[in-house]
Amino acid sequence: MANLERPVHNRRYPKKLKLRAVRDYRNHRLPTKEILLKYDIRGLSQLRNWVILYNNGKEPVRKRVRKMGRKVSYDEKIEIVKWVLKHNHDYKQAAQKFDITYSRAYAWTQKYEQANDWTALKDRRGKTRGRQPADREKQLLKEIRDLKAKLREREVQIAFSKKLIEISNQEMKRPNDIKRFKK
């Protein structure tokens, strides 16, 4: 029964243990099941992943995932996009060179290429709310929309209060005392 329970957390293995297990596997010193038991490795697929990494010239170490990217200024974005365009859209190299993620380099380049304007790279989050429209016509249309919204809200409030009065009139013992609203 204990073997059927799933562990709460992922298991972490020290680098030295990984290297010893891979060397034992590659040199065929031990069968795979014995390697798993000797080094207390949970599964064969884990060992095979380490072997693949080792065979590709990389050490079988755990990758660190960046939790949050660094802040990049508008001028840096322009520099990065220019570099990417100059180097034939090599986003991976740009990510390594400028210490950003691949997806950010790709997104900024796509924004620039679609708009063909550097201002597309500006961060406008939180800047549009409350801004007044540029010309008089748009400003008047905005006022009309706001007034219609207020009117609709008022109509809903009136309808609600009428319905509330109607319900309370139905519950009264003497319906002749208060005039009922008609639908």
N, C-alpha and C positions, 0 to 999 in steps of 0.2 A: 504494500500500500504506500509506503514512504517513497518508493521510486516513481510512483505515478503522480506525485504532487509536483506542480511547477514551481520553480524558484521565484522568489519575489523580485530579485534584482539580477541583472546580467552579471556573469562572472568575469572578473578581470584577471589576466595572467601576466606575471612579470616577463620582461623581455628575455631574460636569461633562460627561463623555462621554455619559452616559445622556440628559441634557437636550439636548445638541447633536443626538444621533441622533433623539430624539423630535421636535425642532423641524424637522429636515430632513424627517422622514417626514410631519409634519402640513402643512408648507408645500409639499410635493410638489416640493422642489428636486431630489431625486434619486430614481431608482427604488429599490425596496427592496433589490434585490440589490447595488446600488452602495453603499447605506448599510451593509449588512452587511460588505462588503469594506473600505470606508473606515474604519469604527470597529472592525473585527475582532471582530464579534459572531458567535457560533457559530450562532444559529438565528433564524429569523423569529419564532417563538413568543416568544422572549425580548424582542424589540423590541416586539411587539404587547402583551405584558404591561406594559411600561413606558408605552406609549401609553395603555392603559386606566387605569393609575394616574394618569397626567398629566391625562387627561380628567375623572377624578373629583375633581380638585382636590388630589391628593396627589402629592408628588414621588416619582419612581421611585428610591427608596432601598431598601437591603436591610433587612429587619426583623431586629431583634435578638431572639433567643429567650432567655428567661431560663432558666438552667440549673437553678436551684434556688430555690424560693420562700422568702420570709422566714419566720422563726418567728412564730407567732401564739399569744398566750396565751389561756387559757380565757375570760377576761373580754372580750378582743377578739372572740373568736368569737361570744359572746352579743350583743355590740354590733352585729356585722356581720349576724347573722341577724335581729335586731330591725329593723335598717335595711332589709334586703331585704323583710321582711314588710310593713313600713310603706309601702314604695315599690312595691307590686304586683309582687313577684318580679322586680325588675330586676337580674339578676345581673351584667350587663355594666357597668352604672353602679357597682355595688358593687365590682366588681373594680378599676375605675379609681380609685374614691374611696379604697379601703382598701389599694391596692397589693398585691392578691392575684390569683390566677387565677380565671377564670370557674368552672372546675370545682370549686374549693375552696368558693366561695360557694354553689354549687348543692348540693354534697354536705352541707355543714353544715346548710343549710336543710332538706334532705330528712330528715336524721337527726333534727332537732328535730321536724319535722312528723309523722314516723312514731311517735316515742316520746312526743311532747308533754311532754318533760321536758328541762330544760337539761343534766342530767348526761350525756345522750347525746353531748354535744359534748366530753366529757373524753377525753383521749388515754390509753388503757389499755394501750398496747403494752408488753409485758414485765412487766406487773404481776400477771397471773393465775397464773403458774407458782409452785408451792410454797405457795400460799395454802391454809390449812386450811378445810374446809367449815364452815359456820356451825352447823348443828345436829348432834346426836349420831348420828342415823340416817344422814345423808350421810357422816359421818366413818367409821362402821362399814362402810358399803358401799364406801368408798374403800379401807379396809384389806383387805376381802375381795378386791377386784379385784387389789390389789398382791400378796397371798398367792397367789392363783390364778396370776398371772403368774410368780412365783418358782417355784411347783410345776411349772408347764409347762416352764420353762427347765431345771429339774433333771431332769425326765423326758427331755427331749431330750438332755441331757448323758449320762445313763445309757444311753439307746438308742445313742448314738454310740459310747460306750466298748465296749458289747457287740459292736457291729458291727465295731469295730476289732479286738477280740480274735478274733472269728470269722474275719476275713480273715487275720489272722496265723497262726491255727491251720491254715487250709487250705494255707498256704504251707510249713508245717513238713514235714520229711522223715519224722518219726515221729509220726503222728497219735495213737498210743495213749498217749503220754506225758502229754498234757494233755487234760482233758475238754472236749469241744466244747459250746458253748451251743446249746440248741434254740430254734427260733423260736417 
